């Protein structure tokens, strides 16, 4: 099956399944762990799972357990990966991470799983082919939607008050109509104005390619990145930090081994913890000098109510002593 055929088939199937499943949304996952740390859950707090490992399958499985991802029986799930290019992780989502996420969703009863992406600058079709995603989808049984091939009618306009886009932005209808979205991002810096690219910046791949010139030329780029996130809400975010770019990025950069998975339901919290890891590894001045909650992506997203507004609202859960010790270490970088 060609990527075009697969894209069209998956999209029809996705929309049909979504319409049938739209009766109710599952509650956000509750927190649970083998080693729950000092802060007990209270109003306004969010839970972040941290797993110290270089085993991607274990990282995904432990993240889902710690966050108590609920039964997805009868549910249709959309995954938004980081396939900006086909460069090896952390230049793009590792295929093993994607496969483990698909397996975790299937084991919880998801009736269908679809991966949706818009790459760039390369054509999305070529990125999917070069990464072997079409073959992986065939072997693991997930559908693929190439957002670059969507018709104009399949883009939903957003123009929230006070946003920095000239005429608002657009999000794919399959994303807007999905009732369960999983975002999976990488741990890296961004050399072209974003400063860092994790879960918040993942939303750029949900906008039409024609808007990229406006985004990259704007002095408000980092605020605009945060604002795109008003168009959708992931139920689960999984950040693969086995390897990181501590400078350069997004496709190539200076590599460092972080050997960590970070997961949660709050995009601001996940990115904040990711930034704390980059600070621990030693990164460029744009990462090391500002406070994490002073970063423009973080600050604007918090202003918009997309996540926590301060580090004391983040509660870690970990599966073992090594992970708990690492959480203690990087927590110092959050403030």
KOLSETOR-559507 format. One line per 5 residues: their letters; for each residue z, x, y of N, C-alpha, C. Coordinates in Angstrom, 1 decimal, m for minus. Last residue first. Layout:
residues N
A = Z:X:Y:Z:X:Y:Z:X:Y ~ ...;
//
This chain:
residues 335
XXXXX = 39.8:14.0:25.3:40.4:13.8:26.6:39.8:14.6:27.7 ~ 38.6:15.0:23.1:38.2:13.7:23.6:38.7:13.5:25.0 ~ 39.6:17.3:22.0:38.4:17.4:22.9:38.0:16.1:23.5 ~ 41.6:16.6:20.3:42.0:17.2:21.5:40.8:17.3:22.5 ~ 40.2:15.7:18.1:40.8:14.7:19.0:41.2:15.3:20.3;
XXXXX = 39.6:17.9:16.6:38.6:17.4:17.5:39.1:16.4:18.5 ~ 42.1:18.1:15.1:41.5:19.2:15.9:40.5:18.7:16.9 ~ 42.4:15.7:13.8:43.5:16.2:14.7:42.9:17.3:15.6 ~ 40.1:15.8:12.2:40.3:14.8:13.2:41.3:15.2:14.2 ~ 40.8:17.9:10.5:39.7:18.1:11.4:39.7:17.1:12.5;
XXXXX = 42.9:16.7:9.1:43.2:17.9:9.9:42.1:18.2:10.9 ~ 41.5:14.7:7.8:42.6:14.4:8.8:42.9:15.5:9.7 ~ 39.8:16.2:6.1:39.3:15.3:7.2:40.3:15.0:8.2 ~ 41.7:17.3:4.5:40.8:18.2:5.2:40.2:17.4:6.4 ~ 43.0:15.1:3.3:43.7:15.9:4.2:42.8:16.8:5.0;
XXXXX = 40.8:12.1:3.3:41.6:13.2:2.7:42.2:14.1:3.7 ~ 39.5:10.1:4.7:39.7:10.0:3.2:40.6:11.0:2.6 ~ 40.6:8.6:7.8:40.0:9.7:7.0:40.3:9.5:5.6 ~ 40.3:7.1:11.0:40.7:6.9:9.6:39.9:8.0:8.8 ~ 41.4:7.1:14.4:40.7:7.7:13.3:41.2:7.2:11.9;
XXXXX = 40.9:5.1:17.2:41.8:5.4:16.1:41.0:6.0:14.9 ~ 40.6:5.0:20.6:39.9:5.4:19.4:41.0:5.8:18.3 ~ 41.7:4.7:23.1:41.3:3.5:22.4:40.7:3.8:21.0 ~ 42.0:7.1:24.3:43.2:6.5:23.7:42.9:5.2:23.0 ~ 39.5:7.6:25.6:39.8:8.2:24.3:41.0:7.6:23.6;
XXXXX = 38.0:4.6:27.1:38.9:5.8:27.2:39.2:6.3:25.8 ~ 36.5:2.4:26.7:36.4:3.1:28.0:37.3:4.3:28.2 ~ 34.4:1.3:24.0:35.7:1.7:24.6:35.5:2.5:25.9 ~ 31.4:m0.6:24.7:32.4:0.1:23.8:33.6:0.5:24.6 ~ 30.0:m2.1:26.4:29.4:m1.8:25.1:30.3:m1.1:24.2;
XXXXX = 30.6:m2.7:29.0:31.3:m3.4:28.0:30.8:m3.2:26.6 ~ 29.4:m1.3:31.0:28.7:m2.5:30.6:29.4:m3.2:29.4 ~ 31.0:0.9:31.2:31.0:0.0:32.3:30.4:m1.4:31.9 ~ 30.3:2.2:28.8:31.6:1.6:28.9:31.7:0.6:30.1 ~ 27.7:3.0:29.5:27.9:2.1:28.4:29.2:1.4:28.4;
XXXXX = 28.3:4.8:31.6:27.5:3.5:31.9:27.7:2.5:30.8 ~ 29.7:6.8:30.3:30.3:6.1:31.4:29.6:4.7:31.6 ~ 27.9:7.7:28.3:29.1:7.2:27.9:29.7:6.3:29.0 ~ 25.8:8.7:30.0:25.5:7.7:28.9:26.8:6.9:28.6 ~ 27.2:10.5:31.6:26.6:9.3:32.2:26.3:8.3:31.1;
XXXXX = 30.5:11.7:30.9:29.0:11.8:30.6:28.4:10.5:31.0 ~ 33.1:11.3:31.1:32.4:11.5:32.4:30.9:11.6:32.2 ~ 34.2:11.3:28.7:34.0:10.0:29.3:33.5:10.0:30.7 ~ 34.2:14.1:28.3:33.4:13.2:27.5:33.1:11.9:28.1 ~ 34.0:16.1:31.2:34.8:15.4:30.2:33.9:14.4:29.5;
XXXXX = 31.5:18.8:31.4:32.1:17.5:31.8:33.1:17.0:30.7 ~ 31.1:21.4:29.9:31.8:21.3:31.2:32.3:19.9:31.5 ~ 29.7:21.2:27.4:31.0:21.8:27.5:31.8:21.5:28.8 ~ 27.2:19.9:27.9:28.2:19.4:26.9:29.6:19.9:27.2 ~ 26.0:21.6:29.7:26.0:20.1:29.9:26.9:19.4:29.0;
XXXXX = 26.2:24.1:28.6:27.1:23.8:29.7:27.1:22.3:29.9 ~ 26.1:23.8:24.9:25.6:24.2:26.2:26.5:23.7:27.3 ~ 28.8:24.5:22.6:27.5:23.9:22.9:27.1:24.4:24.3 ~ 30.9:24.6:20.0:30.5:25.4:21.1:29.0:25.0:21.4 ~ 32.2:23.0:18.2:31.2:23.9:17.7:30.9:25.0:18.7;
XXXXX = 33.7:21.4:19.9:34.4:22.2:18.9:33.5:23.3:18.4 ~ 31.6:20.0:21.2:32.5:20.9:22.0:33.3:21.8:21.1 ~ 30.6:18.5:19.0:29.8:19.6:19.7:30.6:20.5:20.5 ~ 32.9:16.9:18.6:32.5:17.8:17.6:31.6:18.9:18.2 ~ 32.8:15.4:20.9:34.0:16.2:20.7:33.7:17.2:19.6;
XXXXX = 30.4:14.0:20.5:30.5:15.0:21.6:31.7:15.9:21.4 ~ 31.3:12.4:18.4:30.2:13.3:18.2:30.2:14.4:19.3 ~ 33.1:10.8:19.8:33.6:11.7:18.7:32.5:12.8:18.4 ~ 31.3:9.5:21.5:32.4:10.3:22.1:32.9:11.3:21.0 ~ 29.7:8.1:19.7:29.1:9.2:20.5:30.2:10.1:21.1;
XXXXX = 31.7:6.3:18.7:31.0:7.2:17.8:30.4:8.4:18.5 ~ 32.4:4.9:21.1:33.4:5.7:20.3:32.7:6.7:19.4 ~ 30.0:3.7:21.7:30.6:4.6:22.7:31.6:5.5:21.9 ~ 29.5:2.0:19.5:28.6:3.1:19.8:29.2:4.1:20.8 ~ 31.5:0.9:17.1:31.5:1.0:18.5:30.7:2.2:18.9;
XXXXX = 32.0:1.0:14.4:31.2:m0.2:14.9:31.1:m0.2:16.4 ~ 31.4:4.1:12.6:32.2:3.0:13.3:31.4:1.8:13.6 ~ 31.5:7.5:11.6:31.0:6.1:11.5:32.0:5.2:12.2 ~ 30.5:10.7:10.8:31.3:9.9:11.7:30.7:8.5:11.7 ~ 30.7:13.6:8.7:30.1:12.2:8.9:31.1:11.5:9.8;
XXXXX = 30.2:17.1:8.8:31.0:15.9:9.1:30.1:14.7:9.1 ~ 29.3:19.8:9.1:29.8:19.3:7.9:30.7:18.1:8.1 ~ 28.2:21.5:11.0:29.4:20.7:11.4:30.1:20.1:10.1 ~ 26.4:24.3:11.6:26.9:23.5:10.5:28.2:22.8:11.0 ~ 23.8:24.5:14.0:25.2:24.8:13.6:25.6:23.9:12.5;
XXXXX = 20.9:25.6:15.7:21.6:24.9:14.6:23.0:25.4:14.5 ~ 19.1:24.9:18.5:20.0:25.9:18.0:20.9:25.2:17.0 ~ 16.1:23.0:17.7:17.2:23.5:18.6:18.0:24.6:17.9 ~ 13.9:20.2:17.7:14.2:21.5:17.3:15.3:22.1:18.2 ~ 14.0:17.6:18.7:13.3:17.8:17.4:13.7:19.2:16.8;
XXXXX = 15.4:17.3:21.1:15.9:16.5:19.9:15.2:16.9:18.6 ~ 17.0:20.5:21.2:16.9:19.2:20.7:15.9:18.4:21.6 ~ 19.2:22.8:22.9:17.8:22.3:22.6:17.8:20.9:22.1 ~ 22.3:23.2:21.1:21.4:23.4:22.3:20.0:23.1:21.9 ~ 23.3:22.4:18.8:24.3:22.6:19.8:23.6:23.0:21.1;
XXXXX = 22.4:20.2:16.3:21.8:21.1:17.3:22.9:21.2:18.5 ~ 24.0:20.2:13.0:23.9:19.8:14.4:23.0:20.8:15.2 ~ 24.5:18.9:9.8:24.0:19.9:10.7:23.9:19.4:12.1 ~ 26.2:16.7:9.3:26.2:17.9:8.4:25.7:19.1:9.1 ~ 26.5:14.3:10.6:26.7:15.6:11.3:26.8:16.8:10.4;
XXXXX = 25.2:11.3:10.9:25.1:12.4:10.0:25.3:13.7:10.8 ~ 26.8:8.3:11.7:26.2:9.6:12.2:26.3:10.7:11.2 ~ 26.4:5.0:11.5:26.7:6.1:10.7:26.0:7.3:11.3 ~ 27.5:1.8:12.5:26.8:3.1:13.0:27.3:4.2:12.1 ~ 27.1:m1.6:12.2:27.6:m0.4:11.6:26.8:0.8:12.1;
XXXXX = 26.0:m3.6:13.7:27.2:m3.9:13.0:27.9:m2.7:12.4 ~ 24.5:m3.1:16.9:24.6:m2.8:15.5:26.0:m3.2:14.9 ~ 23.1:m5.2:19.1:24.4:m4.8:18.7:24.4:m4.4:17.2 ~ 20.8:m5.2:21.9:21.1:m5.4:20.5:22.5:m4.8:20.2 ~ 20.4:m4.9:24.6:19.5:m5.7:23.9:19.8:m5.9:22.4;
XXXXX = 22.1:m3.0:25.7:22.5:m4.4:25.9:21.6:m5.4:25.1 ~ 20.9:m0.6:25.3:21.8:m1.0:24.3:22.3:m2.5:24.5 ~ 19.7:0.0:27.7:18.8:m0.5:26.6:19.7:m1.1:25.5 ~ 21.7:1.3:29.1:21.4:m0.1:29.4:20.5:m0.7:28.3 ~ 21.7:3.9:28.3:22.9:3.1:28.0:22.5:1.6:28.1;
XXXXX = 19.3:4.7:29.4:19.5:4.8:28.0:20.6:3.9:27.6 ~ 19.9:4.5:32.1:18.9:3.6:31.5:19.0:3.6:30.0 ~ 21.6:6.6:32.5:22.1:5.2:32.6:21.2:4.2:32.0 ~ 19.9:8.7:32.0:21.0:8.5:31.1:21.6:7.1:31.3 ~ 17.9:8.4:34.1:17.5:8.3:32.7:18.7:8.0:31.8;
XXXXX = 17.8:8.4:36.9:18.8:7.5:36.2:18.6:7.4:34.7 ~ 15.6:9.7:37.7:16.9:10.4:37.8:18.1:9.6:37.2 ~ 12.8:9.3:35.5:13.8:8.7:36.4:15.1:9.6:36.5 ~ 10.9:10.2:33.8:10.8:10.6:35.2:11.9:10.2:36.1 ~ 11.6:9.0:31.4:11.7:10.5:31.5:11.6:11.0:32.9;
XXXXX = 11.0:6.2:31.9:12.4:6.7:31.5:12.5:8.2:31.8 ~ 8.3:6.2:32.5:9.2:5.7:33.5:10.6:6.3:33.2 ~ 7.3:7.1:30.0:7.0:7.8:31.2:8.0:7.5:32.3 ~ 8.1:5.1:28.2:8.7:6.4:28.2:8.4:7.2:29.4 ~ 6.9:2.6:28.1:8.0:2.8:29.0:8.6:4.2:29.1;
XXXXX = 5.1:2.7:26.0:4.6:2.7:27.4:5.7:2.9:28.4 ~ 6.5:2.3:23.6:6.1:3.7:24.1:5.7:3.8:25.5 ~ 9.1:m0.1:23.8:7.7:0.3:23.7:7.4:1.7:24.3 ~ 12.2:0.6:22.1:11.5:0.2:23.3:10.0:0.6:23.1 ~ 13.7:1.7:20.2:13.5:0.2:20.1:12.7:m0.3:21.3;
XXXXX = 14.2:4.3:20.8:13.2:4.0:19.7:13.0:2.5:19.5 ~ 16.4:4.1:22.4:15.1:4.4:23.0:14.0:4.1:22.0 ~ 18.7:3.8:20.7:18.0:2.6:21.2:16.7:2.8:21.9 ~ 19.7:6.3:20.4:18.9:5.8:19.3:18.1:4.5:19.8 ~ 21.5:6.8:22.4:20.1:7.1:22.6:19.1:6.6:21.5;
XXXXX = 23.8:5.9:21.1:23.3:5.2:22.3:21.8:5.5:22.5 ~ 24.1:7.8:18.9:23.8:6.3:18.7:23.3:5.6:19.9 ~ 22.6:10.6:20.3:23.3:10.1:19.1:23.1:8.6:19.0 ~ 21.9:13.2:22.1:21.2:12.1:21.5:21.9:11.7:20.2 ~ 22.6:14.5:25.4:22.9:14.4:24.0:22.1:13.2:23.5;
XXXXX = 20.8:14.9:27.7:22.0:15.7:27.5:22.4:15.7:26.0 ~ 18.4:13.8:28.5:19.4:12.9:27.9:20.8:13.5:27.7 ~ 16.7:15.7:29.4:17.3:14.8:30.3:18.4:13.9:29.8 ~ 15.7:17.2:27.3:14.8:16.6:28.2:15.4:15.5:29.0 ~ 17.3:18.2:25.2:16.9:19.1:26.3:16.0:18.5:27.4;
XXXXX = 20.1:17.1:23.7:18.8:16.7:24.2:18.4:17.5:25.4 ~ 22.1:17.9:20.8:21.8:17.9:22.2:20.4:17.4:22.5 ~ 23.3:15.9:18.0:22.5:16.9:18.6:22.4:16.8:20.1 ~ 23.4:14.4:15.0:24.4:15.0:15.9:23.6:16.2:16.7 ~ 21.8:11.2:14.4:22.1:12.6:14.1:23.0:13.2:15.2;
XXXXX = 22.2:7.8:13.1:21.8:8.8:14.0:22.2:10.2:13.6 ~ 21.6:4.6:12.2:22.0:5.9:11.7:21.4:7.0:12.5 ~ 22.7:1.3:12.4:22.1:2.4:13.1:22.6:3.7:12.4 ~ 22.2:m1.8:11.0:22.8:m0.5:10.7:22.0:0.6:11.5 ~ 22.6:m5.2:11.6:21.9:m4.0:11.9:22.7:m2.8:11.7;
XXXXX = 22.3:m8.5:11.0:23.1:m7.3:10.6:22.2:m6.0:10.7 ~ 20.6:m10.4:12.0:22.1:m10.6:12.1:22.9:m9.5:11.5 ~ 17.8:m10.1:14.1:18.5:m9.7:12.9:20.0:m10.0:13.1 ~ 16.5:m10.7:16.4:16.7:m11.8:15.5:17.5:m11.4:14.3 ~ 16.1:m8.3:17.6:16.9:m9.3:18.3:17.3:m10.4:17.4;
XXXXX = 14.5:m7.1:15.7:15.8:m6.5:16.0:16.7:m7.6:16.6 ~ 12.1:m8.6:15.7:12.9:m8.5:14.5:14.3:m7.9:14.7 ~ 11.3:m8.2:18.5:11.9:m9.5:18.1:12.6:m9.4:16.7 ~ 12.2:m5.2:20.1:11.4:m5.9:19.1:12.1:m7.2:18.6 ~ 12.7:m5.2:23.6:13.3:m4.9:22.3:12.5:m5.7:21.3;
XXXXX = 12.1:m3.9:26.9:11.7:m4.8:25.8:12.3:m4.3:24.5 ~ 13.3:m4.0:30.3:12.8:m3.3:29.1:12.6:m4.4:28.0 ~ 12.9:m4.2:33.9:13.6:m4.4:32.7:12.9:m3.7:31.5 ~ 11.3:m3.0:35.8:11.1:m4.4:35.5:11.8:m4.8:34.2 ~ 12.6:m0.5:36.2:11.8:m1.1:37.3:11.6:m2.6:37.1;
XXXXX = 16.1:0.0:35.3:14.7:m0.1:34.9:13.9:m0.9:36.0 ~ 18.7:m0.2:35.8:18.0:0.8:36.6:16.5:0.8:36.1 ~ 20.5:m3.3:36.3:19.9:m2.3:35.5:19.0:m1.4:36.3 ~ 21.6:m5.5:37.7:22.1:m4.2:38.0:21.5:m3.0:37.1 ~ 21.2:m7.9:35.1:21.5:m7.6:36.5:22.0:m6.2:36.6;
XXXXX = 18.6:m7.2:32.6:20.0:m7.5:33.0:20.3:m7.2:34.5 ~ 16.1:m8.0:31.3:16.2:m7.5:32.6:17.6:m7.8:33.2 ~ 14.1:m8.0:28.4:15.4:m8.0:28.9:15.4:m7.4:30.3 ~ 11.7:m9.6:26.2:12.1:m8.9:27.5:13.5:m9.1:27.8 ~ 10.7:m8.8:23.0:11.6:m9.7:23.7:12.0:m9.0:25.0;
XXXXX = 7.7:m8.7:21.3:8.6:m7.9:22.1:9.4:m8.9:23.0 ~ 5.7:m10.1:20.0:6.8:m9.7:19.2:7.8:m8.8:19.9 ~ 3.5:m10.3:21.6:4.4:m11.5:21.5:5.7:m11.2:20.7 ~ 2.2:m8.0:21.2:2.9:m8.1:22.5:3.9:m9.3:22.4 ~ 2.7:m6.9:17.8:1.9:m7.6:18.8:2.8:m7.7:20.1;
XXXXX = 3.6:m3.6:16.5:3.9:m5.0:16.8:3.0:m5.6:17.9 ~ 3.3:m1.0:16.0:2.2:m1.9:15.6:2.4:m3.3:15.9 ~ 5.6:0.2:16.6:4.4:0.6:17.4:3.2:m0.3:17.1 ~ 7.4:m0.5:14.7:7.4:m1.2:15.9:6.2:m0.9:16.8 ~ 6.9:m0.9:11.5:6.4:0.1:12.5:6.4:m0.7:13.8;
XXXXX = 9.1:m1.6:9.1:8.4:m2.2:10.2:8.1:m1.1:11.2 ~ 9.4:m1.7:5.6:9.2:m0.9:6.8:8.5:m1.7:7.9 ~ 11.7:m2.4:2.9:10.6:m2.7:3.7:10.5:m1.8:4.9 ~ 12.9:m0.8:m0.1:13.1:m1.3:1.3:11.8:m1.5:2.0 ~ 12.9:0.3:m2.7:12.8:m1.1:m2.5:13.1:m1.6:m1.1;
XXXXX = 12.9:2.9:m3.5:14.2:2.3:m3.3:14.1:0.8:m3.0 ~ 10.1:3.5:m3.8:11.1:3.8:m4.9:12.4:3.1:m4.7 ~ 9.0:2.6:m1.3:8.5:2.1:m2.6:9.5:2.3:m3.7 ~ 10.5:4.2:0.5:10.6:2.7:0.5:10.1:2.1:m0.8 ~ 9.4:6.7:m0.2:10.9:6.4:m0.4:11.1:4.9:m0.4;
XXXXX = 6.8:6.4:0.6:7.1:6.6:m0.8:8.5:6.2:m1.1 ~ 7.3:6.1:3.4:6.6:5.1:2.6:6.8:5.2:1.1 ~ 8.6:8.5:4.0:9.3:7.2:4.1:8.6:6.1:3.3 ~ 7.7:11.1:4.2:7.8:10.5:2.9:8.5:9.2:2.8 ~ 7.3:12.2:6.6:8.7:12.3:6.1:8.8:11.7:4.7;
XXXXX = 4.6:11.7:7.1:5.1:13.1:6.9:6.5:13.2:6.4 ~ 4.7:8.9:7.3:4.0:9.5:6.2:4.5:10.9:6.0 ~ 6.2:8.5:9.6:6.7:7.9:8.4:6.0:8.5:7.2 ~ 4.6:10.0:11.4:6.0:10.4:11.2:6.5:9.8:9.9 ~ 2.3:8.4:11.4:2.2:9.7:10.9:3.6:10.3:10.6;
XXXXX = 3.3:6.0:12.5:2.6:6.0:11.2:2.6:7.4:10.6 ~ 4.0:6.8:15.1:5.0:6.3:14.1:4.5:6.4:12.7 ~ 2.6:9.6:16.6:2.5:8.2:16.1:3.5:7.9:15.1 ~ 4.8:11.7:18.6:3.9:11.5:17.5:3.7:10.0:17.2 ~ 6.9:11.7:20.7:5.5:11.4:21.0:4.6:11.2:19.8;
XXXXX = 8.0:9.0:18.6:7.3:9.4:19.8:7.8:10.8:20.2 ~ 8.4:5.9:16.7:8.5:7.3:17.0:7.9:7.7:18.3 ~ 10.2:3.2:16.0:9.1:3.6:16.9:9.3:5.0:17.2 ~ 11.3:1.3:13.1:11.3:2.5:14.0:10.0:2.5:14.9 ~ 13.3:m0.1:10.5:12.4:m0.3:11.6:12.5:0.9:12.6;
XXXXX = 13.6:m0.9:7.2:13.8:0.1:8.1:12.8:m0.1:9.2 ~ 15.4:m3.5:5.4:14.2:m3.1:6.2:14.5:m2.0:7.1 ~ 16.5:m5.1:2.6:16.8:m4.0:3.5:15.4:m3.6:4.1 ~ 17.8:m8.1:1.1:16.7:m7.2:1.5:17.1:m6.2:2.6 ~ 20.3:m8.8:0.3:19.1:m9.4:m0.4:17.9:m8.6:m0.1;
XXXXX = 23.2:m7.0:m0.3:22.1:m7.3:0.6:20.8:m7.7:m0.1 ~ 25.3:m6.3:m1.9:24.7:m7.6:m2.1:23.5:m7.9:m1.2 ~ 26.4:m3.9:m2.0:27.2:m4.9:m1.3:26.5:m6.3:m1.3 ~ 24.4:m2.3:m2.9:25.6:m2.5:m3.8:26.5:m3.6:m3.2 ~ 22.7:m2.3:m0.7:22.3:m3.0:m1.9:23.6:m3.3:m2.8;
XXXXX = 24.2:m0.6:1.0:23.9:m2.0:1.4:23.5:m2.8:0.2 ~ 24.2:1.8:m0.5:25.4:1.2:m0.1:25.3:m0.3:0.3 ~ 21.4:2.3:m0.6:22.2:2.1:m1.8:23.5:1.4:m1.5 ~ 20.9:2.8:2.1:20.2:1.7:1.4:21.0:1.3:0.2 ~ 22.5:5.1:2.5:22.8:3.9:3.2:22.1:2.7:2.5;
XXXXX = 21.2:6.9:0.8:22.6:6.5:0.5:23.0:5.3:1.2 ~ 18.7:7.1:2.1:18.8:6.6:0.7:20.2:6.1:0.4 ~ 19.5:8.3:4.5:18.9:7.0:4.5:19.0:6.3:3.1 ~ 20.4:10.7:3.5:21.3:9.8:4.2:20.8:8.4:4.2 ~ 18.0:11.8:2.4:19.2:11.5:1.5:20.2:10.6:2.2;
XXXXX = 16.4:12.1:4.6:16.1:11.1:3.7:17.2:10.8:2.7 ~ 18.0:12.5:7.8:17.7:13.1:6.5:17.4:11.9:5.5 ~ 16.5:11.8:10.9:17.5:11.3:9.8:17.1:11.9:8.5 ~ 15.6:14.8:12.6:15.4:13.4:12.2:16.4:13.1:11.1 ~ 16.7:17.2:13.3:15.6:16.7:14.1:15.2:15.3:13.8;
XXXXX = 18.8:18.2:11.8:19.1:17.0:12.5:17.9:16.6:13.5 ~ 16.2:17.4:9.4:17.5:17.1:10.0:18.2:18.4:10.6 ~ 12.9:18.4:10.3:14.0:18.4:9.4:15.3:18.0:10.1 ~ 10.6:16.2:12.1:11.3:17.5:11.9:12.5:17.3:11.0 ~ 9.1:14.0:12.7:9.3:14.3:11.2:10.1:15.6:11.0;
XXXXX = 10.6:12.2:15.4:9.6:13.1:14.8:9.9:13.2:13.4 ~ 12.3:10.0:15.5:11.5:10.3:16.7:10.3:11.2:16.3 ~ 13.9:8.6:13.6:12.6:9.2:13.2:11.7:9.4:14.4 ~ 16.7:7.7:13.0:16.2:8.6:14.0:15.0:9.3:13.5 ~ 16.8:4.1:12.0:17.1:5.5:11.8:16.7:6.3:13.1;
XXXXX = 18.1:1.0:11.7:17.4:1.8:12.7:17.8:3.3:12.5 ~ 17.8:m1.4:9.2:18.3:m0.1:9.5:17.4:0.5:10.6 ~ 18.7:m4.8:8.7:17.7:m3.9:9.3:18.4:m2.5:9.6 ~ 19.2:m7.0:6.0:19.7:m6.0:6.8:18.6:m5.1:7.4 ~ 20.2:m10.2:5.0:19.0:m9.3:5.2:19.5:m8.3:6.2;
XXXXX = 22.5:m11.5:2.5:22.1:m11.1:3.8:20.9:m10.2:3.9 ~ 23.4:m12.1:0.0:22.4:m13.0:0.6:22.0:m12.6:2.0 ~ 26.3:m10.3:0.6:25.6:m11.2:m0.4:24.7:m12.1:0.4 ~ 27.7:m8.2:1.6:26.4:m8.6:2.3:25.6:m9.6:1.5 ~ 31.1:m7.8:2.0:30.0:m8.2:1.2:28.8:m8.6:2.0;
XXXXX = 31.9:m5.3:4.6:32.1:m6.5:3.8:30.9:m6.8:2.8 ~ 33.2:m2.1:4.9:32.0:m2.9:5.1:32.0:m4.1:4.1 ~ 35.6:m0.6:5.4:35.6:m1.8:4.7:34.4:m2.7:5.0 ~ 35.6:1.9:6.5:35.4:0.8:7.4:35.4:m0.5:6.8 ~ 35.9:3.4:4.1:36.9:3.4:5.1:36.8:2.3:6.1;
XXXXX = 33.5:2.7:2.8:34.8:2.4:2.2:35.8:2.3:3.3 ~ 31.5:3.9:4.5:31.5:2.4:4.2:32.8:1.9:3.6 ~ 32.3:6.6:4.3:32.3:5.8:5.6:32.4:4.3:5.4 ~ 31.9:7.2:1.6:33.3:7.2:2.2:33.4:6.4:3.5 ~ 29.1:7.0:1.5:30.0:6.1:0.7:31.4:6.0:1.2;
XXXXX = 28.3:9.0:3.4:27.9:7.6:3.6:28.9:6.7:2.8 ~ 29.4:11.3:2.2:29.7:10.9:3.6:29.4:9.5:3.8 ~ 28.2:11.4:m0.3:29.7:11.1:m0.2:30.0:10.7:1.2 ~ 25.6:11.9:0.5:25.9:10.7:m0.3:27.4:10.4:m0.2 ~ 25.9:14.4:1.7:25.5:13.2:2.5:25.8:11.9:1.8;
XXXXX = 28.2:16.8:1.8:27.5:15.9:0.8:27.2:14.6:1.5 ~ 29.8:18.1:3.4:28.4:18.5:3.5:27.5:17.7:2.5 ~ 32.6:16.7:5.2:31.8:16.9:4.0:30.4:17.4:4.3 ~ 35.0:14.9:6.4:34.6:16.3:6.5:33.9:16.6:5.1 ~ 34.7:11.9:8.1:34.7:12.5:6.7:34.2:13.9:6.8;
XXXXX = 36.1:9.4:9.9:35.6:10.8:10.0:35.8:11.4:8.6 ~ 35.7:6.3:11.5:35.9:7.0:10.2:35.3:8.4:10.4 ~ 37.3:4.7:14.1:36.2:5.6:13.7:36.6:6.3:12.4 ~ 38.1:1.6:15.5:38.3:2.5:14.4:37.1:3.4:14.2 ~ 39.4:0.7:18.7:38.3:0.7:17.7:38.6:1.8:16.7;
XXXXX = 41.4:m1.5:20.7:41.1:m0.3:20.0:40.0:m0.4:19.0 ~ 42.0:m4.0:21.7:41.2:m3.1:22.5:40.9:m1.8:21.9 ~ 45.1:m4.4:20.1:44.0:m5.0:20.9:43.3:m3.9:21.7 ~ 45.6:m2.0:17.4:46.0:m3.0:18.4:44.9:m3.4:19.3 ~ 46.4:m0.2:14.5:45.5:m1.0:15.2:46.1:m1.9:16.3;
XXXXX = 48.4:2.8:15.2:48.1:1.6:14.4:47.2:0.7:15.3 ~ 47.9:6.2:15.2:47.8:5.0:16.0:47.5:3.8:15.1 ~ 48.1:8.3:13.2:49.2:7.8:13.9:49.0:6.4:14.5 ~ 45.8:7.4:10.4:46.5:8.3:11.3:47.5:7.6:12.2 ~ 45.5:6.9:7.0:45.4:6.3:8.3:46.3:7.1:9.2;
XXXXX = 44.1:7.9:4.3:45.0:8.6:5.3:44.7:7.9:6.7 ~ 42.5:6.1:3.1:43.5:6.7:2.3:44.6:7.4:3.2 ~ 41.9:3.1:5.1:41.7:4.5:4.7:42.8:4.9:3.8 ~ 40.3:0.7:7.2:41.2:1.0:6.1:40.9:2.4:5.7 ~ 39.4:m1.9:9.5:39.7:m0.5:9.2:40.6:m0.3:8.0;
XXXXX = 36.8:m4.3:9.1:38.2:m3.9:9.5:38.4:m2.5:9.1 ~ 33.6:m5.1:10.5:34.4:m4.5:9.4:35.8:m4.1:10.0 ~ 33.2:m8.3:12.0:33.1:m6.9:12.1:34.0:m6.3:11.0 ~ 32.0:m11.1:10.0:33.0:m10.4:10.9:32.8:m8.9:10.9 ~ 28.5:m12.1:10.0:29.7:m11.6:9.3:30.7:m11.0:10.3;
XXXXX = 27.2:m15.0:11.4:27.3:m13.6:11.4:28.6:m13.2:10.7 ~ 25.2:m17.7:10.1:26.5:m17.2:10.6:26.5:m15.7:10.5 ~ 22.6:m18.6:9.9:23.6:m19.6:10.0:25.0:m19.0:10.5 ~ 20.4:m17.0:9.4:21.0:m17.0:10.7:22.1:m17.9:10.9 ~ 18.9:m16.8:7.1:20.2:m16.3:7.1:21.0:m16.4:8.4;
XXXXX = 16.4:m17.8:7.6:17.1:m18.4:6.6:18.6:m18.0:6.6 ~ 15.5:m16.0:9.6:15.6:m17.4:9.9:16.5:m18.1:8.9 ~ 15.4:m13.7:8.0:16.4:m13.8:9.1:16.6:m15.2:9.5 ~ 13.3:m14.1:6.3:14.7:m14.0:5.7:15.7:m14.2:6.8 ~ 11.2:m14.2:8.1:11.5:m15.3:7.2:12.9:m15.3:6.7;
XXXXX = 11.3:m11.7:9.2:11.5:m12.8:10.1:11.9:m14.1:9.2 ~ 10.8:m10.1:6.8:12.0:m9.9:7.6:12.3:m11.2:8.5 ~ 8.3:m10.9:6.1:9.4:m11.1:5.2:10.7:m11.0:5.9 ~ 6.8:m10.0:8.3:6.8:m11.4:7.9:8.0:m11.7:7.1 ~ 7.5:m7.2:8.1:7.8:m8.0:9.3:7.9:m9.5:9.0;
XXXXX = 6.4:m6.4:5.6:7.8:m6.4:5.9:8.3:m7.2:7.0 ~ 3.6:m6.8:6.1:4.3:m7.6:5.0:5.8:m7.6:5.3 ~ 3.2:m5.0:8.1:2.9:m6.4:8.4:3.7:m7.3:7.3 ~ 3.9:m2.5:6.9:4.6:m3.0:8.1:4.4:m4.5:8.3 ~ 2.2:m2.5:4.7:3.6:m2.5:4.5:4.3:m3.0:5.7;
XXXXX = m0.3:m2.2:6.1:0.0:m3.4:5.2:1.5:m3.6:5.0 ~ 0.2:0.2:7.4:m0.1:m1.0:8.2:0.2:m2.2:7.4 ~ 0.6:2.0:5.3:1.7:1.7:6.2:1.5:0.5:7.0 ~ m0.9:0.6:2.2:m0.9:1.4:3.4:0.3:1.1:4.3 ~ 0.0:0.8:m1.2:0.0:0.0:0.0:0.0:0.9:1.2;
//
